Amino acid sequence: MKIKDIVSKWSWQIISVMFILLYFGKGCTHKKVGKIDNKLDEKIVILSNSIDSLSLELNKFKQSTADKKQVTDIMEKVMLEYLIYEDDLDKGKTSLSHIKNKIEEND
């Protein structure tokens, strides 16, 4: 009963103190949220710049890669050269070391 008497006697002071504490608590929390929000904005700008630069590099890479037709043309050229070397080697017109030297010269 003692607590009930104290609460009923001092109720408006207790409620006032609780509201003041909640008000200051909300204000402090709002400041912390504002600081975190500012830091996040800075990070977003940095990440956005990084993404933009990576996109540019990716576009450069995409432009420098070969498409299907180019790969097919290169493959056909290599196969034709292989067949020519094989035919010359079978007929005795050239030696394996001569072919190896030609290949090394082209690299």
N, CA, C and O of each residue as an XYZ file, in Angstrom:
428
protein
N       0.812     -1.186      0.000
C       0.000      0.000      0.000
C       0.860      1.257      0.000
O       0.435      2.316     -0.461
N       2.031      1.127      0.504
C       2.891      2.287      0.598
C       3.209      2.826     -0.797
O       3.200      4.040     -1.005
N       3.493      1.928     -1.768
C       3.834      2.342     -3.133
C       2.627      3.005     -3.787
O       2.766      4.006     -4.490
N       1.455      2.451     -3.555
C       0.242      3.021     -4.137
C      -0.006      4.425     -3.608
O      -0.426      5.303     -4.361
N       0.244      4.645     -2.346
C       0.076      5.981     -1.762
C       1.092      6.969     -2.348
O       0.757      8.117     -2.641
N       2.308      6.517     -2.511
C       3.356      7.394     -3.066
C       3.011      7.756     -4.514
O       3.127      8.915     -4.915
N       2.587      6.758     -5.292
C       2.260      6.997     -6.696
C       1.067      7.940     -6.803
O       1.083      8.846     -7.636
N       0.048      7.756     -5.996
C      -1.133      8.639     -6.078
C      -0.798     10.046     -5.623
O      -1.350     11.006     -6.160
N       0.102     10.202     -4.635
C       0.463     11.529     -4.130
C       1.344     12.280     -5.127
O       1.180     13.483     -5.327
N       2.268     11.570     -5.742
C       3.246     12.204     -6.628
C       3.001     11.856     -8.099
O       3.941     11.916     -8.891
N       1.820     11.507     -8.480
C       1.541     11.031     -9.833
C       1.863     12.045    -10.912
O       2.464     11.675    -11.921
N       1.496     13.297    -10.748
C       1.769     14.274    -11.807
C       3.252     14.531    -11.949
O       3.717     14.782    -13.061
N       4.034     14.478    -10.844
C       5.482     14.661    -10.938
C       6.134     13.453    -11.637
O       7.046     13.612    -12.449
N       5.653     12.260    -11.309
C       6.214     11.048    -11.933
C       5.928     11.049    -13.429
O       6.803     10.736    -14.237
N       4.692     11.404    -13.795
C       4.327     11.453    -15.214
C       5.122     12.536    -15.932
O       5.557     12.322    -17.063
N       5.323     13.686    -15.308
C       6.107     14.771    -15.914
C       7.545     14.332    -16.157
O       8.106     14.573    -17.226
N       8.135     13.687    -15.155
C       9.522     13.220    -15.296
C       9.612     12.176    -16.420
O      10.557     12.184    -17.209
N       8.628     11.288    -16.481
C       8.628     10.281    -17.548
C       8.525     10.934    -18.926
O       9.234     10.538    -19.851
N       7.648     11.932    -19.070
C       7.532     12.626    -20.355
C       8.819     13.371    -20.712
O       9.233     13.373    -21.871
N       9.444     13.996    -19.731
C      10.711     14.711    -19.982
C      11.785     13.722    -20.430
O      12.519     13.982    -21.384
N      11.871     12.582    -19.735
C      12.859     11.567    -20.120
C      12.591     11.035    -21.533
O      13.516     10.857    -22.325
N      11.334     10.787    -21.832
C      10.989     10.322    -23.182
C      11.298     11.381    -24.233
O      11.770     11.054    -25.322
N      11.037     12.640    -23.915
C      11.309     13.720    -24.861
C      12.804     13.821    -25.149
O      13.213     13.896    -26.308
N      13.623     13.823    -24.088
C      15.073     13.902    -24.300
C      15.607     12.632    -24.969
O      16.518     12.687    -25.795
N      15.033     11.509    -24.602
C      15.445     10.260    -25.242
C      15.163     10.275    -26.729
O      15.986      9.826    -27.527
N      14.007     10.787    -27.104
C      13.656     10.879    -28.519
C      14.576     11.860    -29.238
O      15.003     11.599    -30.362
N      14.881     12.980    -28.601
C      15.768     13.978    -29.212
C      17.158     13.430    -29.432
O      17.747     13.638    -30.492
N      17.688     12.735    -28.448
C      19.023     12.148    -28.589
C      19.019     11.082    -29.676
O      19.951     10.994    -30.475
N      17.980     10.285    -29.700
C      17.873      9.255    -30.725
C      17.766      9.886    -32.108
O      18.358      9.394    -33.069
N      17.015     10.969    -32.206
C      16.860     11.651    -33.489
C      18.206     12.191    -33.975
O      18.514     12.110    -35.164
N      19.007     12.739    -33.064
C      20.332     13.240    -33.449
C      21.226     12.085    -33.919
O      21.963     12.218    -34.896
N      21.150     10.953    -33.212
C      21.968      9.801    -33.612
C      21.541      9.290    -34.979
O      22.379      8.961    -35.819
N      20.241      9.225    -35.195
C      19.734      8.778    -36.495
C      20.167      9.754    -37.580
O      20.536      9.337    -38.678
N      20.126     11.048    -37.281
C      20.562     12.056    -38.259
C      22.029     11.895    -38.614
O      22.397     12.003    -39.783
N      22.879     11.637    -37.613
C      24.309     11.443    -37.875
C      24.541     10.199    -38.723
O      25.332     10.210    -39.667
N      23.841      9.133    -38.371
C      23.984      7.894    -39.145
C      23.487      8.096    -40.571
O      24.080      7.581    -41.518
N      22.396      8.846    -40.723
C      21.851      9.128    -42.048
C      22.860      9.910    -42.891
O      23.022      9.632    -44.080
N      23.541     10.888    -42.280
C      24.557     11.658    -43.009
C      25.723     10.765    -43.427
O      26.231     10.877    -44.543
N      26.142      9.878    -42.525
C      27.230      8.963    -42.878
C      26.813      8.039    -44.019
O      27.596      7.764    -44.928
N      25.577      7.566    -43.960
C      25.097      6.693    -45.031
C      25.022      7.426    -46.365
O      25.319      6.850    -47.412
N      24.623      8.698    -46.325
C      24.592      9.483    -47.564
C      25.981      9.587    -48.177
O      26.137      9.480    -49.393
N      27.002      9.800    -47.325
C      28.373      9.872    -47.825
C      28.792      8.531    -48.440
O      29.414      8.491    -49.501
N      28.446      7.447    -47.765
C      28.800      6.118    -48.284
C      28.080      5.842    -49.596
O      28.649      5.235    -50.503
N      26.835      6.283    -49.700
C      26.072      6.078    -50.933
C      26.734      6.802    -52.095
O      26.807      6.267    -53.201
N      27.215      8.017    -51.851
C      27.895      8.771    -52.906
C      29.167      8.027    -53.338
O      29.447      7.900    -54.530
N      29.922      7.543    -52.362
C      31.162      6.822    -52.679
C      30.846      5.550    -53.465
O      31.493      5.261    -54.472
N      29.856      4.798    -53.005
C      29.487      3.564    -53.697
C      28.933      3.837    -55.091
O      29.187      3.079    -56.026
N      28.181      4.916    -55.223
C      27.645      5.269    -56.536
C      28.777      5.583    -57.513
O      28.738      5.158    -58.668
N      29.780      6.321    -57.054
C      30.933      6.618    -57.905
C      31.683      5.339    -58.272
O      32.133      5.184    -59.407
N      31.818      4.426    -57.313
C      32.503      3.164    -57.586
C      31.736      2.344    -58.615
O      32.329      1.766    -59.526
N      30.428      2.297    -58.467
C      29.604      1.541    -59.418
C      29.698      2.155    -60.806
O      29.771      1.434    -61.801
N      29.696      3.489    -60.880
C      29.821      4.139    -62.184
C      31.153      3.799    -62.846
O      31.195      3.500    -64.039
N      32.242      3.843    -62.077
C      33.544      3.535    -62.661
C      33.634      2.067    -63.064
O      34.233      1.741    -64.089
N      33.039      1.175    -62.259
C      33.028     -0.235    -62.641
C      32.193     -0.475    -63.892
O      32.539     -1.322    -64.716
N      31.107      0.257    -64.036
C      30.282      0.132    -65.241
C      31.060      0.563    -66.472
O      30.976     -0.075    -67.521
N      31.816      1.649    -66.344
C      32.638      2.100    -67.469
C      33.671      1.045    -67.846
O      33.873      0.761    -69.027
N      34.328      0.462    -66.838
C      35.322     -0.577    -67.118
C      34.670     -1.800    -67.751
O      35.241     -2.412    -68.653
N      33.488     -2.155    -67.287
C      32.775     -3.300    -67.860
C      32.414     -3.043    -69.316
O      32.530     -3.934    -70.157
N      31.975     -1.823    -69.611
C      31.650     -1.482    -71.003
C      32.890     -1.558    -71.884
O      32.818     -2.021    -73.023
N      34.031     -1.105    -71.361
C      35.282     -1.210    -72.126
C      35.616     -2.673    -72.380
O      36.041     -3.041    -73.475
N      35.419     -3.510    -71.351
C      35.719     -4.934    -71.488
C      34.792     -5.587    -72.503
O      35.234     -6.399    -73.316
N      33.506     -5.237    -72.462
C      32.552     -5.817    -73.398
C      32.900     -5.445    -74.831
O      32.724     -6.250    -75.745
N      33.393     -4.227    -75.029
C      33.736     -3.783    -76.373
C      34.981     -4.494    -76.884
O      35.151     -4.646    -78.093
N      35.861     -4.935    -75.974
C      37.113     -5.546    -76.411
C      37.005     -7.059    -76.572
O      37.955     -7.686    -77.040
N      35.893     -7.657    -76.203
C      35.755     -9.102    -76.354
C      35.259     -9.441    -77.760
O      34.616     -8.634    -78.430
N      35.581    -10.657    -78.176
C      35.206    -11.098    -79.519
C      33.775    -11.628    -79.512
O      33.310    -12.200    -78.526
N      33.102    -11.430    -80.614
C      31.744    -11.976    -80.720
C      31.832    -13.371    -81.359
O      32.923    -13.849    -81.672
N      30.690    -14.005    -81.546
C      30.637    -15.385    -82.031
C      31.247    -15.517    -83.425
O      31.959    -16.485    -83.694
N      30.981    -14.565    -84.311
C      31.496    -14.639    -85.680
C      33.021    -14.528    -85.691
O      33.696    -15.254    -86.421
N      33.559    -13.616    -84.878
C      35.014    -13.457    -84.837
C      35.691    -14.729    -84.322
O      36.729    -15.140    -84.840
N      35.099    -15.346    -83.305
C      35.669    -16.577    -82.762
C      35.610    -17.686    -83.811
O      36.566    -18.445    -83.970
N      34.498    -17.778    -84.518
C      34.353    -18.796    -85.563
C      35.381    -18.582    -86.670
O      36.000    -19.541    -87.130
N      35.570    -17.334    -87.103
C      36.561    -17.043    -88.149
C      37.969    -17.421    -87.702
O      38.729    -18.010    -88.470
N      38.311    -17.089    -86.478
C      39.647    -17.422    -85.968
C      39.819    -18.932    -85.884
O      40.864    -19.467    -86.253
N      38.779    -19.619    -85.393
C      38.847    -21.073    -85.287
C      39.029    -21.719    -86.664
O      39.827    -22.645    -86.814
N      38.295    -21.235    -87.662
C      38.423    -21.789    -89.009
C      39.819    -21.541    -89.582
O      40.380    -22.408    -90.252
N      40.367    -20.380    -89.322
C      41.718    -20.053    -89.799
C      42.744    -20.988    -89.161
O      43.630    -21.505    -89.841
N      42.619    -21.201    -87.857
C      43.555    -22.082    -87.159
C      43.436    -23.518    -87.672
O      44.447    -24.194    -87.866
N      42.216    -23.979    -87.890
C      42.022    -25.339    -88.399
C      42.590    -25.493    -89.812
O      43.174    -26.527    -90.136
N      42.420    -24.469    -90.652
C      42.976    -24.514    -92.005
C      44.499    -24.577    -91.950
O      45.113    -25.362    -92.671
N      45.112    -23.752    -91.095
C      46.568    -23.783    -90.958
C      47.031    -25.153    -90.456
O      48.049    -25.682    -90.904
N      46.269    -25.712    -89.523
C      46.614    -27.044    -89.011
C      46.585    -28.082    -90.137
O      47.488    -28.910    -90.261
N      45.526    -28.018    -90.955
C      45.434    -28.987    -92.058
C      46.569    -28.806    -93.061
O      47.103    -29.789    -93.575
N      46.935    -27.573    -93.339
C      48.055    -27.315    -94.264
C      49.348    -27.867    -93.681
O      50.110    -28.536    -94.379
N      49.602    -27.587    -92.388
C      50.815    -28.110    -91.739
C      50.815    -29.634    -91.745
O      51.846    -30.259    -91.991
N      49.651    -30.231    -91.472
C      49.557    -31.690    -91.437
C      49.843    -32.288    -92.823
O      50.548    -33.289    -92.948
N      49.283    -31.655    -93.853
C      49.504    -32.142    -95.222
C      50.970    -32.017    -95.611
O      51.551    -32.945    -96.174
N      51.568    -30.862    -95.307
C      52.992    -30.677    -95.616
C      53.857    -31.661    -94.844
O      54.843    -32.174    -95.373
N      53.495    -31.922    -93.607
C      54.260    -32.857    -92.787
C      54.129    -34.285    -93.333
O      55.108    -35.031    -93.371
N      52.913    -34.662    -93.757
C      52.693    -36.003    -94.326
C      53.451    -36.192    -95.633
O      53.970    -37.278    -95.891
N      53.522    -35.158    -96.459
C      54.193    -35.258    -97.765
C      55.693    -35.071    -97.653
O      56.414    -35.232    -98.637
N      56.177    -34.728    -96.449
C      57.615    -34.566    -96.260
C      58.136    -33.230    -96.746
O      59.346    -33.062    -96.895
N      57.245    -32.264    -97.000
C      57.681    -30.949    -97.469
C      58.278    -30.117    -96.343
O      59.052    -29.196    -96.601
N      57.937    -30.423    -95.119
C      58.432    -29.638    -93.983
C      58.654    -30.565    -92.794
O      58.168    -31.696    -92.770
N      59.392    -30.069    -91.818
C      59.638    -30.868    -90.608
C      58.871    -30.258    -89.431
O      58.406    -29.119    -89.485
N      58.759    -31.042    -88.393
C      58.038    -30.581    -87.209
C      58.743    -29.402    -86.546
O      58.087    -28.493    -86.038
N      60.066    -29.412    -86.548
C      60.812    -28.293    -85.952
C      60.609    -27.014    -86.774
O      60.563    -25.920    -86.212
N      60.488    -27.144    -88.094
C      60.236    -25.984    -88.941
C      58.866    -25.382    -88.625
O      58.726    -24.162    -88.548
N      57.867    -26.230    -88.444
C      56.520    -25.752    -88.083
C      56.557    -25.073    -86.722
O      55.937    -24.028    -86.520
N      57.292    -25.678    -85.787
C      57.406    -25.105    -84.441
C      58.067    -23.716    -84.518
O      57.631    -22.787    -83.838
N      59.085    -23.578    -85.321
C      59.752    -22.271    -85.457
C      58.805    -21.221    -86.052
O      58.805    -20.067    -85.622
N      57.994    -21.629    -87.048
C      57.013    -20.700    -87.629
C      56.008    -20.218    -86.592
O      55.658    -19.039    -86.530
N      55.557    -21.165    -85.785
C      54.582    -20.821    -84.746
C      55.194    -19.860    -83.719
O      54.549    -18.905    -83.287
N      56.426    -20.123    -83.341
C      57.101    -19.247    -82.357
C      57.344    -17.861    -82.935
O      57.294    -16.874    -82.201
N      57.603    -17.765    -84.225
C      57.815    -16.470    -84.866
C      56.524    -15.641    -84.845
O      56.566    -14.423    -84.673
N      55.385    -16.307    -85.021
C      54.105    -15.596    -85.037
C      53.684    -15.110    -83.658
O      52.911    -14.158    -83.548
N      54.185    -15.756    -82.595
C      53.825    -15.326    -81.233
C      54.556    -14.061    -80.946
O      54.418    -13.501    -79.859
